[in-house]
Amino acid sequence: MSSTLLTLDPPQKQTGGVWDYISPSRLNLWIRCPLAFRLKYLDGIPTPTSPALFVGKRCHSGLEDHYRHRMLGVTLPPDQVIARMEAGWDQAVEDEQMDFDSTAEETALRQQVAGLVRAYLAQVPPDEPRPLAVEVTMEVPLVDPLNGEDLGVPLLGIVDLVLDDPDGPVVRDFKTSSRSAPPFEVTHEVQLTSYGYLFRHTTGREEVGLEIHSLIKTKTPKIEGHHYPARTDAHFRRLFGVIREYLDALDTGRFNYRPGWGCAMCDFRESHCRQWDG
C-alpha cells in the first residue's frame, strides 16, 4: 500500500465549481434529476441538513473514530466510541445549523445514532483486517483506462474505509437507511466503480472487492453488508460513458426536469420544481 494513502489529510468540505472536479455524489444527483443538479450546483440554492442526513453523518463520525484508532492498533470499547460521539454532538448541531422540531426529537436522534453505531460495532469480527485508510480524500485525473483519453477534469471522492484483507484491499462504504434493500449492485454502480478507479490510481493496486455496509434504522437496529467483485473493463466503460454524457450536459447547459421516485426525497420538490415550466 502506498504510504501516501495512509497520510492524506482528513476530508474537507468540497465546494469547487462543476468544472473543478467530478464526484460520485454529483454524478448520481445528475442521473436522478438534472434539474435538481442545476439548482444545487449551478444556482447554488442551499438546502438544510435533514434529520436523516444528520443521523448518517453522526454515524459516520463514530465509525471513523473507531477505525482511526484501529489503524493505530487500538480498539476502543463501544461505550467509549459512543461517549466520544456524544461529546461532539453539540458542535455538530452548530456546524450543520440543525433546527430540531423539539427536544424530544433531538433526544430520539441521539439515541438512534448510538443504537446504530453500537449495533455495527457488535457485529465487527475480532479478526477483522486492520484498516489501510479511513475517510480519505482521493483525487485523480479522469483518463479512460480503455482508450487513454484524458477528459480534462479530475474525479474526487471520499472513501470511508479500506481494509487490508489477506486476499487484497477491500473498499467499504457506509450508509444509513430506514429499511433493508436488495443487494442490487447496479444501485451503487457509479459510486463503487468511481471508488475502484480512485483507489487504483491513488495506490497503484487493485481492490479485490468493494462493500456497502448499511446501518438500518429499524426499531431494533440492523446491519447489512453486501460484497461486490472488483471492477472490470465493462464497469469502467459504463462509468466513462456516464461521465461523457454528464460533461455534454455541462457544455450545452441542458438540465431537464426528470420526475420519478427520487422526487419523494428531493429538497427542491415543492420550492422550485413545481414552478419550473421547462
VOGU-3710 file (C-alpha; in Angstrom, 3 decimals, decimal comma):
1> msstlltldp> 0,000/0,000/0,000  1,309/3,438/-0,894  2,216/5,388/2,227  0,633/8,442/0,580  -2,789/6,904/1,099  -2,149/6,475/4,808  -1,021/10,058/5,359  -3,582/12,010/3,361  -5,334/14,781/5,247  -8,842/14,170/6,618
11> pqkqtggvwd> -11,583/15,131/4,158  -12,659/18,738/3,965  -15,967/20,032/2,699  -15,737/20,193/-1,087  -17,063/23,419/-2,592  -15,450/23,652/-6,037  -17,385/24,562/-9,156  -18,768/21,953/-11,528  -15,719/22,165/-13,804  -13,263/21,790/-10,907
21> yispsrlnlw> -13,952/18,109/-10,322  -16,454/15,288/-10,784  -17,630/13,259/-7,806  -19,869/10,201/-7,392  -22,445/12,273/-5,493  -22,613/14,879/-8,269  -22,938/12,192/-10,927  -25,674/10,373/-9,034  -27,702/13,550/-8,475  -27,404/14,455/-12,174
31> ircplafrlk> -28,509/10,936/-13,158  -31,506/11,172/-10,825  -32,565/14,652/-11,912  -30,542/17,130/-13,984  -32,735/20,000/-12,765  -32,013/19,216/-9,110  -28,319/19,104/-10,007  -28,542/22,551/-11,618  -30,408/24,049/-8,670  -27,826/22,738/-6,210
41> yldgiptpts> -24,518/23,045/-8,019  -25,061/25,833/-10,572  -27,696/28,049/-8,987  -26,264/27,439/-5,504  -29,630/27,119/-3,802  -28,934/25,991/-0,224  -30,773/23,079/1,321  -30,978/22,368/5,051  -29,451/19,251/6,559  -32,331/16,853/7,159
51> palfvgkrch> -32,567/14,828/10,378  -31,913/11,653/8,355  -28,752/13,107/6,814  -27,609/14,372/10,195  -28,011/10,879/11,665  -25,956/9,481/8,803  -23,165/11,986/9,366  -23,043/11,305/13,095  -22,896/7,546/12,490  -20,048/8,093/10,040
61> sgledhyrhr> -18,179/10,126/12,658  -18,461/7,307/15,194  -17,271/4,656/12,742  -14,459/6,916/11,582  -13,318/7,325/15,200  -13,415/3,559/15,734  -11,403/2,771/12,604  -8,859/5,561/13,023  -7,975/4,009/16,371  -7,884/0,574/14,757
71> mlgvtlppdq> -5,281/1,897/12,312  -3,115/2,565/15,361  -3,747/-0,886/16,791  -6,233/0,363/19,402  -9,782/-0,964/19,731  -11,989/1,442/21,651  -14,820/-0,120/23,687  -18,234/0,681/22,162  -19,203/2,781/25,193  -16,148/4,954/24,631
81> viarmeagwd> -16,890/5,387/20,919  -20,425/6,497/21,776  -19,225/8,801/24,558  -16,875/10,490/22,122  -19,735/10,934/19,624  -21,859/12,449/22,380  -19,078/14,873/23,245  -19,106/16,195/19,675  -22,882/16,330/19,272  -23,454/19,994/20,137
91> qavedeqmdf> -20,650/21,150/17,855  -22,086/19,061/15,008  -25,529/20,592/15,575  -23,974/24,057/15,341  -21,890/23,214/12,271  -24,881/21,787/10,404  -27,213/24,542/11,660  -29,687/21,901/12,762  -33,100/23,066/13,923  -34,921/20,214/15,607
101> dstaeetalr> -38,690/20,305/15,988  -38,370/19,612/19,703  -36,021/18,488/22,437  -37,712/15,107/22,252  -36,812/14,770/18,562  -33,182/15,598/19,239  -33,058/13,114/22,109  -34,580/10,400/19,927  -31,989/11,041/17,204  -29,159/10,882/19,737
111> qqvaglvray> -30,430/7,506/20,861  -30,841/6,324/17,289  -27,253/7,206/16,396  -25,929/5,481/19,498  -28,017/2,384/18,793  -26,895/2,151/15,171  -23,197/2,534/15,955  -23,423/0,099/18,857  -25,137/-2,450/16,595  -22,418/-2,061/13,974
121> laqvppdepr> -19,584/-2,452/16,459  -21,250/-5,523/17,977  -21,003/-7,403/14,685  -17,400/-6,468/13,848  -15,403/-9,725/13,967  -12,416/-9,767/16,333  -10,127/-10,708/13,451  -11,326/-8,006/11,050  -8,324/-6,849/8,990  -6,581/-3,695/10,079
131> plavevtmev> -7,572/-0,570/8,119  -5,279/0,828/5,469  -7,239/4,075/5,114  -10,152/5,759/6,877  -12,248/8,649/5,493  -9,602/9,522/2,948  -9,989/12,024/0,112  -8,759/10,781/-3,257  -8,476/12,942/-6,372  -7,050/11,705/-9,673
141> plvdplnged> -7,249/12,730/-13,357  -10,003/11,097/-15,376  -8,191/9,164/-18,080  -10,220/6,482/-19,805  -8,420/3,209/-18,975  -9,682/1,625/-22,194  -8,528/4,191/-24,761  -6,278/6,613/-22,845  -8,443/9,700/-23,449  -7,877/12,404/-20,826
151> lgvpllgivd> -11,229/14,052/-20,058  -9,507/17,127/-18,617  -11,201/17,085/-15,218  -10,372/15,102/-12,057  -12,508/12,594/-10,200  -12,772/13,254/-6,482  -14,260/11,072/-3,775  -14,080/10,388/-0,050  -13,581/6,700/0,656  -14,915/5,603/4,042
161> lvlddpdgpv> -12,668/2,617/4,665  -10,062/0,376/3,045  -9,309/-2,903/4,828  -6,106/-4,914/4,479  -7,791/-8,232/3,739  -5,428/-11,244/3,356  -6,554/-11,596/-0,272  -6,039/-7,900/-1,026  -7,553/-4,469/-0,319  -11,316/-4,199/0,241
171> vrdfktssrs> -13,017/-0,812/-0,186  -16,023/-0,301/2,086  -18,698/2,402/2,147  -21,135/3,056/4,993  -24,761/4,072/4,576  -27,731/4,614/6,852  -31,198/3,643/5,689  -34,715/3,465/7,042  -35,264/-0,004/5,575  -33,494/-3,028/4,161
181> appfevthev> -32,755/-3,030/0,440  -31,935/-5,787/-2,054  -28,197/-6,141/-2,730  -28,513/-4,896/-6,303  -25,049/-3,874/-7,465  -26,457/-1,561/-10,138  -27,945/0,661/-7,410  -24,433/1,588/-6,301  -22,515/1,066/-9,549  -21,459/4,674/-10,168
191> qltsygylfr> -20,136/5,046/-6,636  -18,458/1,634/-6,460  -16,776/1,985/-9,843  -15,663/5,519/-9,009  -14,086/4,261/-5,801  -12,396/1,420/-7,659  -10,948/3,892/-10,147  -9,820/6,275/-7,400  -8,245/3,514/-5,346  -6,314/2,018/-8,240
201> httgreevgl> -4,961/5,332/-9,479  -4,094/6,594/-5,999  -2,284/3,470/-4,801  -1,231/1,548/-7,900  -3,001/-1,531/-6,545  -6,268/-3,231/-7,474  -9,035/-3,862/-4,996  -10,202/-7,447/-4,542  -13,719/-6,322/-3,691  -15,985/-3,473/-2,677
211> eihsliktkt> -18,618/-3,438/0,049  -21,688/-1,490/1,100  -22,471/-1,779/4,809  -25,865/-0,337/5,723  -26,977/0,676/9,194  -30,737/0,117/9,134  -32,838/2,439/11,310  -35,416/-0,122/12,399  -36,736/-0,277/15,966  -34,003/-2,788/16,694
221> pkieghhypa> -31,088/-1,568/14,554  -29,838/-3,972/11,891  -26,586/-4,100/9,951  -26,497/-5,403/6,390  -23,272/-5,920/4,489  -23,044/-6,673/0,783  -19,851/-7,590/-1,065  -19,294/-6,845/-4,740  -16,478/-8,009/-7,027  -13,536/-5,959/-8,198
231> rtdahfrrlf> -14,256/-3,620/-11,089  -13,921/-4,835/-14,674  -13,410/-3,125/-18,033  -17,193/-3,220/-18,514  -17,700/-1,239/-15,297  -15,205/1,423/-16,366  -16,686/1,593/-19,867  -20,119/2,322/-18,382  -18,751/4,852/-15,879  -16,896/6,825/-18,538
241> gvireyldal> -19,966/6,700/-20,771  -21,999/8,349/-17,996  -19,266/10,907/-17,356  -19,131/11,905/-21,033  -22,888/12,466/-21,086  -22,596/14,497/-17,878  -19,883/16,679/-19,410  -22,031/17,152/-22,527  -24,852/18,409/-20,275  -22,489/20,922/-18,678
251> dtgrfnyrpg> -21,344/22,067/-22,123  -24,861/22,524/-23,503  -26,499/23,761/-20,305  -29,338/21,228/-20,592  -30,699/20,286/-17,182  -34,147/18,859/-17,701  -36,723/18,071/-15,055  -36,771/14,297/-14,554  -39,766/13,238/-12,417  -39,538/9,872/-10,726
261> wgcamcdfre> -39,137/8,010/-7,453  -36,363/10,366/-6,348  -38,784/13,293/-6,164  -40,146/11,957/-2,872  -36,853/12,768/-1,133  -35,865/15,892/-3,079  -35,364/19,178/-1,227  -36,467/21,138/-4,301  -39,740/19,272/-4,877  -42,089/21,915/-3,513
271> shcrqwdg> -39,936/25,026/-3,540  -38,700/25,012/-7,135  -39,671/22,071/-9,330  -43,416/22,748/-9,229  -42,736/26,215/-10,634  -40,414/25,004/-13,393  -42,005/25,030/-16,851  -39,095/23,698/-18,969
//
